[in-house]
């Protein structure tokens, strides 16, 4: 059994969203992915390394829109000249903007709970289509208005559980949260992006 599959099995009892009865796979996947997350960073400011957190929020799209969820990246607001890296020592850009995510595939209310459990067990998470949206991506310490804007429409967003014992889980272990995910974004002609995400416990 793979590490990712073992993780999915271990989390099934906790993963099913509240109020899951009579919902299809699409709605359950939307509910499961939602949260107010942080992506850990290490930024060098005035020659000193400091821990920082990128805010990434996944939440319901406005009513009246296509069935969808919205993914928002917030400005790091780093001082000029700041350089940031992830806890995996990879250089991290500033990312700002919103994407609208939809779910493609079978979604029947009568089998929604079973479909959800099977998909999470099999894949360790869910793939969403990026219906629309642009992101500004560039150096952490550059002015937000100067960052290049890329269209992510037609791409994909994968939201996955960070398997216990994996590098991602070890990187996130110090944050005291069981909600540890990985987010991967790909789209033609746009920068590929990947983030470790943790949903911090309420204060």
N, C-alpha and C positions, 0 to 999 in steps of 0.2 A: 504493500500500500504506500502511495506517495505521501510525502510530508504534508502537501497541500490538502490531499483528500482526508488524511488523518485529522487535520485541523478542522475541516468542515464537519466531520463526524462529531468531534468533541464539542463544537459550538452549536449544533443543531437545536439543542434544547433552549438555548438563549437567543437564537437568531431570528426566529419567526416573529414578525412584528405583531404588536398588540392589535386586537380587532381583526385578526386574519380571516375569520370565517367569511365564506362566500365572496372572497376576492380572488381575482385571477393572478397569474404569475407576474404580469406587468405591474399591478398595483403593489404586490408584495415586494417585488424587487425595488420599486421606487421607495417604499417605506423603509426597507432595510438599508438602502444607501444613504439616507438622509442623516445629516448631523452637522454640528458646528465643530470643525476639526482644526488642528494645528499641525504644521509640518516643521519639525525641528531644523534649525540652521545654526551654524557658527559663523559669525561675522567679525571681520577685523575692522575696528573703528579706532582711529588715532593710535594705531600700532598695537592695540590690545584685542585679544580674542574674547568675544562675548557671545553667550547663547542667545538666540533669537527664535521667534516662532512666526511662521507664515500662517495667516488665517485663510482657511479654505472652507466654504460653506456650501452644503448641498441641501436644497429645500424645494418645496412645491412651486411650480410655475404659477403665474397669476391665473385666476379663474377665467374661463372663456378661451384659453389657449388650447392647443393640441395637448392631449394627455402627455405630460412631460414633467421633468424636474429641472431645476436651474442650478448650475455650478458657478460659483463666484470666487474669484481670486482677488484678494485685497492688496493694495499697495504696501510694500515693505516700509516705505517712508524712511529709508536709510539715508544717512548724511552723505554728501558728495564724496566720491572716492572710496566708498565702502566696498569691500569684496566679501562675498558670502560663499560658504560651501555647506553641503549637507553633512550629516553626521557620518556619511559614508565617504567623506573627503572629496566628493564631486562638486565642481563649481556650480553654484545655484544662481539663476537669474532672478530678477524681479519679474513677476507675472501679474498682470492686472486685466480684469475683464470678466465677462459673463458668457456662459455657453448654455444652450437649451438642449437637454438630453431626452431622447425618446427611446422606447423599447420596441424592438421588432421580434416577432415570433408568436407562437401559440400562447394564448392567455384565456383559459376557460375557468369561470368561477367555480364550477363543480369539482375541478381537479387542481385548483390553485395551490392549496397547501402542499399536496403531494408533489406537484411540479416544482414548487419552490425548494422543498427539501432535496429533491433529486438533483436540481440544478446546482445548488450550493455544495452538495456532496461531490458532485462530478467535477465542477469547474472551480470551486473555491471562491466564487463571486459571480458578477454579472457584467456583460458587455452592453453598453448603450450606444445608440447612434447619436452623433452630434448633429442635431437638426439645424442649428444656426448659432452664430456667435463669433466674436473676434477676441483675440487676446493680444495685449501689448507685452512683448518679451524683450528683455535686454539686461545690461549690467545692473547689479543691485544698487550701485551708487549713482546711477545716471538719472537725470530729471525724468519724471514719468512721461511728460509730454514728448520726450525725444525717443521713446522706445518704439521699435518697429511693430506695426500691427499686422497680424496674420489672421486669415479667415480659416476657421476650423470646421466649417459646415461640410457635412459629408464624411467626416472622420469618425473615430470611435473613442469612447471612454470606457476603460475597464476599471471596475472597483472590485478589489479582491481582499480576502482575509489575509493578514500577515501570519503565516503558519508558525505555531510555537516552535522554537528552536532555530528558526530561520534568521538570516542576517538582519532582516527588517525588524523582526520581533526583538532581537537583542538590542538593536538601536533604540527601540521605543520602550524598553523594559523599565526605565527609570521614571516614567511619567504616571505610574499608578493607575492605569486604565486598561480594562479588558477589551476595549474597542480599538483595535489596531488594524489599520487597513493599508492597502497600497492602491494608488491611483496612477493609471497610465493613459496618456493622451497621444493619439496619432491622427494625422490628417495630411492629405496630399499638399505639398508645397508649404507646410507649416512645421515649425520645430516640434520634434517629439519630446514629450515631457513626462517625468515620472516623480512621484512623491511618496514618502512615508507619511501616513496620517494617523493621528491619535485624537480621540475625543476625550478632552480633559474632564475629570469629575467635577460636578458643581461645587462651588466654594461655599 
